[in-house]
Amino acid sequence: MNKFLTGLLVPIIGICFLLLFHFNTRVDTMLNQWNDQDKSAMQRIDQQALREAVDYHKEEPAFARRPLSTFLFEKTSSTTHLQMGTSFILVNFCLFFLCGIALYYFSLQLSLTTAEAVFSQMIFYSGFTVLCAFFNTNYTYDEPLTYLCFILSLIAFFKNKTILFFLFFLLSCLCRESGYLFLPIFLFLTFQKNDVTERYKITILHTIGFVFVMILHAVFLKMVYPSFFTIQSHQELSSRMDLFEFNFQDIKYGRETIFSFFLVNAIPLYLLLQFWSDIKKVTLEKKLASGFLFLLFCNTLIVIFSTIARESRLFALPLLLIYPLLGKYLLLEMKRFRTGKLAKLDFPILAMIILNIAVLFLAHWYFFKVYETTIHPKQFNYNCEYLFTIVLLIVVLNIKSLMTEPHSSSVAPDIYR
């Protein structure tokens, strides 16, 4: 199978699975007609709710200033004469499909192997904020278009296609303003990747380019949403600072805020921790991983203090920077299951193995007996199952690491100087 067809395989399987996942008769999602008495209704598109979601995003100030996804839904509906709910699903699932393809080529561009690029796609589609994208409380709307534009901007950046980079970066920020968090990362990478004599010149030019992007963004807002520049809009923005108290108003809400972060970032952080010594040996990987940690810190603070943190999709944007690394190191972790040599099991190792197993049983009890979601009962979503799967995977990998002799990984050539 050639590289092109290989890049299509995981997105095709992933999108088909996502559709089946969101229309099974157990779950309550944005897409299906939830009816606990009539299971067949749950396998039909909830046209009214999706129509209301589109209308809400046109009226609510926090969303009205991000009209690109809404434009695609309405344009598709008017062109194809499909109902709005059908257009919503068609557009978003097509965008998720294109995200997988773009991520595959971004991974290959960073000199990863085909297998590593495929594993990057698998991590993307199995992530909670994609696998359960339209579950309550994820309420995904602008994310598919944001992800696609941002991945395309990364591809253009590393190909030195400056105009395309700024175009896709602007589009990603029009979809979600938090894209501006990546601005210092791009400036840092711009400064580092050029020869010494060119560093300051190119970095200054890119800085001017980012200023131009922000001016274009402001002009766009003035044209499509002039009320953004009014006192009422500023009051709406400042009122978001009260959401920290909402996120931690009691134990139940605070617990869900913490686990929303855990759902999204536990496996990525575990892989980075496991392979940090290898990551430091490759210049590009070190810069991408360090940039991710910086973005994760900034984005997490913003989410906790100024958004409703139970919407776990809000924690996911920094991951776009490191999906190729995650695919590479997850594949390497899987290979260790076949190649690792059994270590001598002395008492400290046996004690750690027992501790890991105890953590697994404790997690099972906690997630299925104690943990509750704040909007819908947990039996109507897969939050608990996903949380337990994360713990199970980490425990299995830990036990495997304890039972095998440590060995250094083969480090890829330094492709970024």
C-alpha positions as CSV (number, residue, x, y, z in Angstrom):
1,M,0.0,0.0,0.0
2,N,1.5,3.4,-1.0
3,K,1.9,6.3,1.3
4,F,-1.2,8.1,0.0
5,L,-3.6,5.3,0.6
6,T,-2.0,4.6,4.0
7,G,-2.7,8.1,5.0
8,L,-6.4,7.6,4.2
9,L,-6.9,4.4,6.1
10,V,-7.0,5.6,9.7
11,P,-9.2,8.7,8.9
12,I,-11.8,6.5,7.1
13,I,-11.9,4.0,9.9
14,G,-11.9,6.8,12.5
15,I,-14.8,8.7,11.0
16,C,-16.9,5.6,10.5
17,F,-16.3,4.7,14.2
18,L,-17.1,8.2,15.4
19,L,-20.4,8.1,13.6
20,L,-21.3,4.8,15.1
21,F,-20.1,5.9,18.5
22,H,-22.3,9.0,18.6
23,F,-25.4,7.3,17.4
24,N,-25.5,4.2,19.6
25,T,-28.5,3.7,21.8
26,R,-26.7,4.3,25.1
27,V,-25.4,7.8,24.9
28,D,-26.9,11.3,24.9
29,T,-25.0,13.5,22.4
30,M,-25.5,16.8,20.5
31,L,-26.3,14.7,17.3
32,N,-28.8,12.1,18.3
33,Q,-32.4,12.4,19.4
34,W,-32.1,11.3,23.0
35,N,-35.1,9.4,24.2
36,D,-34.6,6.8,26.9
37,Q,-38.0,5.2,26.1
38,D,-37.6,5.2,22.3
39,K,-34.2,3.8,21.5
40,S,-34.8,4.0,17.7
41,A,-35.1,7.8,18.1
42,M,-31.5,8.0,19.4
43,Q,-30.2,6.7,16.0
44,R,-31.7,9.7,14.2
45,I,-30.2,13.2,13.8
46,D,-31.6,15.8,16.2
47,Q,-32.3,18.4,13.5
48,Q,-34.0,20.8,15.9
49,A,-31.2,20.8,18.5
50,L,-28.5,21.3,15.9
51,R,-30.5,24.1,14.3
52,E,-30.8,25.8,17.7
53,A,-27.0,25.3,18.3
54,V,-26.2,27.2,15.0
55,D,-28.7,30.0,15.9
56,Y,-27.2,30.2,19.4
57,H,-23.7,30.6,17.9
58,K,-25.0,33.5,15.8
59,E,-26.4,35.4,18.7
60,E,-24.2,34.6,21.8
61,P,-21.4,37.2,21.8
62,A,-18.7,34.7,22.8
63,F,-19.4,32.7,19.7
64,A,-20.8,35.2,17.2
65,R,-17.4,36.6,16.7
66,R,-16.3,33.2,15.3
67,P,-18.6,32.9,12.2
68,L,-16.5,30.7,10.0
69,S,-17.9,27.3,11.1
70,T,-21.4,28.7,11.1
71,F,-20.9,30.0,7.5
72,L,-19.8,26.6,6.4
73,F,-22.9,24.9,7.9
74,E,-25.3,27.4,6.4
75,K,-23.6,27.5,3.0
76,T,-23.6,23.7,2.8
77,S,-27.3,23.6,3.8
78,S,-28.3,26.2,1.3
79,T,-26.2,24.6,-1.5
80,T,-27.2,21.0,-1.0
81,H,-30.7,21.7,0.4
82,L,-29.9,19.4,3.4
83,Q,-31.3,20.2,6.8
84,M,-29.0,22.2,9.1
85,G,-28.4,19.3,11.4
86,T,-27.3,17.1,8.5
87,S,-25.0,19.8,7.2
88,F,-23.5,20.3,10.6
89,I,-22.6,16.6,10.8
90,L,-21.4,16.5,7.1
91,V,-19.1,19.5,7.5
92,N,-17.6,18.6,10.9
93,F,-17.0,15.0,10.0
94,C,-15.4,16.0,6.7
95,L,-13.2,18.4,8.6
96,F,-12.2,15.8,11.1
97,F,-11.3,13.5,8.2
98,L,-9.1,16.2,6.6
99,C,-7.5,16.8,10.0
100,G,-6.3,13.2,10.0
101,I,-4.8,13.5,6.5
102,A,-3.1,16.8,7.3
103,L,-1.7,15.3,10.5
104,Y,-0.3,12.4,8.5
105,Y,1.5,14.6,6.1
106,F,2.7,16.9,8.9
107,S,4.3,13.9,10.6
108,L,6.0,12.7,7.4
109,Q,7.3,16.3,6.9
110,L,9.0,16.0,10.3
111,S,10.8,12.9,8.9
112,L,8.8,10.3,10.8
113,T,8.2,6.9,9.3
114,T,4.9,5.9,7.8
115,A,4.1,3.8,10.8
116,E,4.8,6.6,13.2
117,A,2.6,8.9,11.1
118,V,-0.2,6.4,11.3
119,F,0.2,6.1,15.0
120,S,-0.1,9.9,15.3
121,Q,-3.4,9.7,13.4
122,M,-4.6,6.9,15.8
123,I,-3.8,9.0,18.8
124,F,-5.7,11.9,17.3
125,Y,-8.9,9.9,16.6
126,S,-8.7,8.1,19.9
127,G,-8.3,11.2,22.0
128,F,-11.3,12.0,24.2
129,T,-12.0,15.4,22.6
130,V,-12.3,13.8,19.1
131,L,-13.6,10.3,20.0
132,C,-16.3,12.0,22.1
133,A,-16.3,15.3,20.3
134,F,-20.1,15.9,20.3
135,F,-20.9,14.3,23.6
136,N,-22.2,16.4,26.4
137,T,-20.3,18.2,27.9
138,N,-17.7,18.6,25.0
139,Y,-20.2,20.5,22.8
140,T,-17.7,20.6,19.9
141,Y,-18.5,23.3,17.3
142,D,-15.5,25.3,16.0
143,E,-12.8,22.8,16.9
144,P,-12.6,20.7,13.6
145,L,-12.0,23.8,11.5
146,T,-9.6,25.2,14.1
147,Y,-7.6,22.0,14.1
148,L,-7.4,21.7,10.3
149,C,-6.4,25.4,9.8
150,F,-3.8,25.1,12.6
151,I,-2.2,21.8,11.3
152,L,-2.1,23.3,7.8
153,S,-0.3,26.4,9.3
154,L,2.2,24.1,10.9
155,I,2.8,22.3,7.6
156,A,3.3,25.7,5.8
157,F,5.6,26.9,8.6
158,F,8.0,24.0,8.3
159,K,7.9,24.2,4.5
160,N,8.8,27.9,4.7
161,K,5.6,28.8,2.8
162,T,5.3,32.1,4.6
163,I,2.2,33.5,3.0
164,L,0.3,30.2,3.4
165,F,1.5,30.0,7.0
166,F,0.1,33.4,7.9
167,L,-3.2,32.7,6.0
168,F,-3.9,29.5,7.8
169,F,-2.7,30.9,11.1
170,L,-5.2,33.8,10.7
171,L,-8.0,31.4,9.8
172,S,-7.2,29.3,12.9
173,C,-7.4,32.4,15.1
174,L,-10.6,33.5,13.5
175,C,-12.0,30.2,14.5
176,R,-10.7,30.4,18.1
177,E,-8.8,33.3,19.5
178,S,-6.7,31.0,21.8
179,G,-4.6,30.3,18.7
180,Y,-2.7,33.4,19.5
181,L,-1.1,31.5,22.4
182,F,1.0,29.8,19.7
183,L,2.5,33.2,18.6
184,P,5.5,33.1,20.9
185,I,6.2,29.5,20.0
186,F,6.3,30.3,16.3
187,L,8.6,33.3,16.9
188,F,10.9,31.1,19.0
189,L,11.0,28.5,16.2
190,T,11.5,31.2,13.6
191,F,14.5,32.6,15.5
192,Q,16.0,29.2,16.1
193,K,15.7,27.7,12.6
194,N,17.6,30.4,10.7
195,D,21.3,30.9,10.3
196,V,22.8,33.3,12.8
197,T,23.1,36.1,10.2
198,E,19.4,35.8,9.2
199,R,17.9,35.2,12.6
200,Y,17.1,38.7,13.6
201,K,16.0,39.8,10.2
202,I,13.6,36.9,9.6
203,T,12.2,37.1,13.2
204,I,11.5,40.8,12.9
205,L,9.7,40.1,9.5
206,H,7.6,37.4,11.2
207,T,6.8,39.7,14.1
208,I,5.5,42.3,11.6
209,G,3.5,39.5,9.9
210,F,1.8,38.6,13.2
211,V,1.0,42.2,13.8
212,F,-0.6,42.3,10.4
213,V,-2.6,39.2,11.2
214,M,-4.0,40.8,14.3
215,I,-4.9,43.9,12.4
216,L,-6.7,41.8,9.8
217,H,-8.5,39.9,12.6
218,A,-9.6,43.3,14.1
219,V,-10.9,44.5,10.7
220,F,-12.7,41.2,10.2
221,L,-14.4,41.6,13.6
222,K,-15.3,45.2,12.8
223,M,-17.0,44.0,9.6
224,V,-18.9,40.9,10.8
225,Y,-19.4,41.7,14.5
226,P,-19.0,45.4,15.2
227,S,-20.5,45.1,18.7
228,F,-17.2,43.4,19.7
229,F,-15.8,46.8,20.2
230,T,-18.5,48.1,22.5
231,I,-18.6,48.4,26.2
232,Q,-21.0,45.5,26.5
233,S,-18.6,43.2,24.8
234,H,-15.8,44.2,27.1
235,Q,-18.0,43.6,30.1
236,E,-18.8,40.1,28.7
237,L,-15.1,39.4,28.4
238,S,-14.3,40.6,31.9
239,S,-17.2,38.6,33.4
240,R,-15.4,35.4,32.3
241,M,-12.9,35.9,35.2
242,D,-15.6,34.8,37.5
243,L,-15.6,31.3,36.1
244,F,-12.8,30.1,38.4
245,E,-15.4,30.1,41.2
246,F,-17.8,28.2,39.0
247,N,-15.2,25.5,38.1
248,F,-14.5,24.9,41.8
249,Q,-17.8,25.8,43.4
250,D,-17.9,22.4,45.2
251,I,-16.2,19.0,45.3
252,K,-18.2,17.7,42.4
253,Y,-17.4,20.6,40.1
254,G,-13.8,20.8,41.2
255,R,-13.3,17.1,40.6
256,E,-14.8,17.3,37.1
257,T,-12.5,20.3,36.3
258,I,-9.4,18.2,37.3
259,F,-10.5,15.1,35.4
260,S,-11.3,17.2,32.3
261,F,-7.6,18.0,32.2
262,F,-6.7,14.4,32.9
263,L,-8.9,13.1,30.1
264,V,-7.1,15.1,27.5
265,N,-3.5,15.3,28.7
266,A,-2.7,12.2,30.9
267,I,-1.4,10.0,28.1
268,P,0.5,12.7,26.2
269,L,2.3,13.8,29.4
270,Y,3.0,10.2,30.3
271,L,4.7,9.5,27.0
272,L,6.7,12.8,27.1
273,L,7.9,11.9,30.6
274,Q,8.8,8.3,29.6
275,F,10.9,9.5,26.6
276,W,12.1,12.8,27.8
277,S,15.8,11.7,27.7
278,D,15.3,10.7,24.0
279,I,13.4,13.9,23.2
280,K,16.3,16.0,24.5
281,K,18.6,14.4,22.0
282,V,16.7,15.7,18.9
283,T,16.6,19.5,18.5
284,L,13.2,19.7,16.9
285,E,11.6,17.3,19.3
286,K,13.0,19.1,22.3
287,K,11.7,22.5,20.9
288,L,8.2,21.1,20.1
289,A,7.9,19.3,23.5
290,S,9.1,22.4,25.4
291,G,6.7,24.6,23.4
292,F,3.9,22.2,24.2
293,L,4.6,22.4,27.9
294,F,4.7,26.2,27.8
295,L,1.4,26.2,25.9
296,L,-0.2,23.6,28.2
297,F,0.7,25.8,31.2
298,C,-0.7,29.0,29.7
299,N,-3.8,27.4,28.1
300,T,-4.7,25.5,31.3
301,L,-4.6,28.7,33.4
302,I,-6.8,30.4,30.8
303,V,-9.3,27.5,30.7
304,I,-9.6,27.2,34.5
305,F,-9.9,31.0,35.2
306,S,-12.0,32.1,32.2
307,T,-14.0,29.2,30.7
308,I,-16.2,26.3,31.8
309,A,-13.4,23.8,32.4
310,R,-15.7,20.7,32.3
311,E,-15.7,21.2,28.5
312,S,-12.6,19.2,28.1
313,R,-12.1,20.2,24.4
314,L,-10.7,23.5,25.7
315,F,-7.6,21.7,27.1
316,A,-6.8,20.1,23.7
317,L,-5.4,22.8,21.5
318,P,-1.7,22.6,22.6
319,L,-1.7,18.9,21.6
320,L,-1.7,19.9,17.9
321,L,2.0,20.8,18.3
322,I,3.1,17.3,19.4
323,Y,0.9,14.7,17.8
324,P,3.7,13.4,15.6
325,L,5.9,13.0,18.7
326,L,3.2,11.1,20.5
327,G,2.8,8.7,17.5
328,K,6.5,8.1,17.4
329,Y,6.9,7.3,21.0
330,L,3.7,5.3,21.4
331,L,4.9,3.1,18.6
332,L,8.3,2.8,20.3
333,E,6.5,1.9,23.5
334,M,4.5,-0.8,21.7
335,K,7.7,-2.3,20.2
336,R,9.2,-2.6,23.7
337,F,6.5,-5.2,24.4
338,R,8.1,-7.5,21.8
339,T,11.8,-6.7,22.3
340,G,12.1,-6.1,26.1
341,K,14.1,-8.6,28.1
342,L,12.8,-9.7,31.4
343,A,14.5,-8.1,34.4
344,K,15.3,-9.6,37.7
345,L,12.2,-9.2,39.9
346,D,13.5,-8.2,43.3
347,F,11.4,-7.0,46.2
348,P,11.3,-3.2,45.3
349,I,10.1,-4.0,41.8
350,L,7.5,-6.5,43.0
351,A,6.3,-3.9,45.5
352,M,5.9,-1.3,42.7
353,I,4.0,-3.8,40.6
354,I,1.6,-4.5,43.5
355,L,1.2,-0.8,44.0
356,N,0.3,-0.2,40.3
357,I,-2.3,-3.0,40.5
358,A,-3.7,-1.5,43.7
359,V,-4.0,1.9,41.9
360,L,-5.9,0.2,39.1
361,F,-8.5,-1.4,41.4
362,L,-8.8,1.9,43.3
363,A,-9.4,3.8,40.0
364,H,-12.1,1.2,39.0
365,W,-13.9,1.7,42.3
366,Y,-13.6,5.5,42.2
367,F,-14.7,6.1,38.6
368,F,-17.6,3.7,38.6
369,K,-18.9,4.1,42.2
370,V,-17.9,7.7,43.3
371,Y,-17.3,9.9,40.3
372,E,-20.2,11.8,38.8
373,T,-20.5,14.3,35.9
374,T,-22.3,17.6,36.6
375,I,-24.7,17.8,33.7
376,H,-25.8,14.3,32.5
377,P,-25.7,11.1,34.5
378,K,-22.5,9.2,33.8
379,Q,-24.4,6.2,32.4
380,F,-25.3,8.3,29.3
381,N,-21.6,9.0,28.4
382,Y,-18.3,7.3,28.4
383,N,-16.3,9.6,30.7
384,C,-15.8,6.9,33.4
385,E,-14.9,4.2,30.9
386,Y,-12.4,6.5,29.2
387,L,-10.8,7.6,32.5
388,F,-10.4,4.0,33.6
389,T,-8.9,3.1,30.2
390,I,-6.3,5.8,30.7
391,V,-5.3,4.5,34.1
392,L,-5.3,0.9,32.8
393,L,-3.0,1.8,29.9
394,I,-0.6,3.7,32.2
395,V,-0.5,0.9,34.7
396,V,0.1,-1.7,32.0
397,L,2.9,0.4,30.5
398,N,4.4,0.9,34.0
399,I,4.3,-2.8,34.9
400,K,5.9,-3.6,31.5
401,S,8.6,-1.0,32.2
402,L,9.3,-2.5,35.7
403,M,9.5,-6.0,34.4
404,T,12.0,-5.3,31.6
405,E,15.5,-4.2,31.5
406,P,16.0,-0.5,30.6
407,H,17.5,0.2,27.3
408,S,18.2,3.3,25.3
409,S,16.0,4.0,22.3
410,S,17.3,4.6,18.8
411,V,17.3,8.3,18.3
412,A,16.3,9.7,14.9
413,P,18.6,12.0,13.0
414,D,18.5,15.6,14.0
415,I,16.3,17.0,11.2
416,Y,16.0,20.6,12.4
417,R,19.1,22.7,12.7
